[in-house]
Amino acid sequence: MVVKQLSVFIENKSGRLVQITEILGKNKIDIRAVSIADTTSFGILRLIVDDPDRAKSVLREAGFTVSITEVIAIAIEDEPGGLSKALRVLSNAQIGVEYMYAFLSKEDKTAYVILRVEDNDEAARVLQAAGIKCLSSEDICNI
């Protein structure tokens, strides 16, 4: 089970981030999770949104360089050691994690983790076999 993630390449200039979020907001595209990584000259904004294909289109129309990457999303217990259990499953299967970011739910004691791994299908298989719930895009939008 994979989730589409947007990666937007942005210059390290004041106002670029707000420009992107305003474009998405004006187009009624809801941001469900976000992460930003930067270098000295540019940043990579990673987003999980409720309509990734439309988001890609409107951002490209505005002149941004955008790509879609398939990632996996998991639900884990929001407790000490919860993340390490999932990472141990991946490590035991020799699946490397390229990057990850997380968000929490206030309603239940669940943490949600977005993972970019070497092999999405195999990662989802071993995680589900270990009892770790993998989420769909629809699941994330309903959180």
DALIN-V44750 format. One record per residue. N is the residue number from 1. RES is the residue in one letter. SS is DSSP state (H for helix, E for strand, - for the rest). OMEGA is omega in whole degrees, -180 to 180 (999 if undefined). D_LAST is the distance of its C-alpha to the last C-alpha in whole Angstrom. Layout:
# DALIN-V44750
n=[N/N]
res=[RES/RES]
ss=[SS/SS]
omega=[OMEGA/OMEGA]
d_last=[D_LAST/D_LAST]
This chain:
# DALIN-V44750
n=[1/2/3/4/5/6/7/8/9/10/11/12/13/14/15/16/17/18/19/20/21/22/23/24/25/26/27/28/29/30/31/32/33/34/35/36/37/38/39/40/41/42/43/44/45/46/47/48/49/50/51/52/53/54/55/56/57/58/59/60/61/62/63/64/65/66/67/68/69/70/71/72/73/74/75/76/77/78/79/80/81/82/83/84/85/86/87/88/89/90/91/92/93/94/95/96/97/98/99/100/101/102/103/104/105/106/107/108/109/110/111/112/113/114/115/116/117/118/119/120/121/122/123/124/125/126/127/128/129/130/131/132/133/134/135/136/137/138/139/140/141/142/143]
res=[M/V/V/K/Q/L/S/V/F/I/E/N/K/S/G/R/L/V/Q/I/T/E/I/L/G/K/N/K/I/D/I/R/A/V/S/I/A/D/T/T/S/F/G/I/L/R/L/I/V/D/D/P/D/R/A/K/S/V/L/R/E/A/G/F/T/V/S/I/T/E/V/I/A/I/A/I/E/D/E/P/G/G/L/S/K/A/L/R/V/L/S/N/A/Q/I/G/V/E/Y/M/Y/A/F/L/S/K/E/D/K/T/A/Y/V/I/L/R/V/E/D/N/D/E/A/A/R/V/L/Q/A/A/G/I/K/C/L/S/S/E/D/I/C/N/I]
ss=[-/-/E/E/E/E/E/E/E/E/E/-/-/-/-/H/H/H/H/H/H/H/H/H/H/H/-/-/-/-/E/E/E/E/E/E/E/E/-/-/-/E/E/E/E/E/E/E/E/-/-/H/H/H/H/H/H/H/H/H/H/-/-/-/E/E/E/E/E/E/E/E/E/E/E/E/E/-/-/-/-/H/H/H/H/H/H/H/H/H/H/H/-/-/-/-/E/E/E/E/E/E/E/E/-/-/-/-/-/E/E/E/E/E/E/E/E/-/-/H/H/H/H/H/H/H/H/H/H/-/-/-/E/E/E/-/H/H/H/H/H/-/-]
omega=[-178/178/177/178/174/169/-178/179/-176/175/176/180/177/176/-178/-179/179/178/180/-178/177/178/180/180/180/179/177/177/-174/176/-179/177/-177/176/176/176/-178/171/-179/-175/-180/177/173/178/179/-174/165/-177/-177/178/-173/-178/178/178/178/-178/-176/178/176/177/180/175/179/173/-173/173/175/179/175/179/173/178/-180/174/179/176/177/-178/177/180/-179/180/-177/177/180/-180/177/178/180/179/179/178/-180/176/-179/176/179/174/177/172/-172/171/-174/173/178/-175/-180/-178/-178/171/180/-175/174/-176/169/-175/-178/-176/-177/-176/-180/178/179/-179/-176/178/179/178/179/178/179/-175/172/-174/173/175/179/177/-178/180/-180/180/999]
d_last=[17/17/14/16/16/19/21/23/27/28/31/31/32/31/29/27/24/24/25/23/20/22/23/19/18/22/20/17/15/12/12/8/11/14/18/21/24/28/31/34/34/31/27/24/21/18/15/12/12/11/15/17/20/20/19/22/25/24/24/27/29/29/31/28/28/25/24/21/21/19/17/16/12/12/11/14/15/15/19/22/22/19/19/23/22/20/23/25/25/25/28/29/29/30/27/27/24/25/22/18/16/13/10/9/7/10/9/10/12/10/11/10/13/14/17/20/23/26/25/22/23/25/22/20/23/24/20/20/23/23/20/17/14/14/11/11/10/9/7/5/6/4/0]
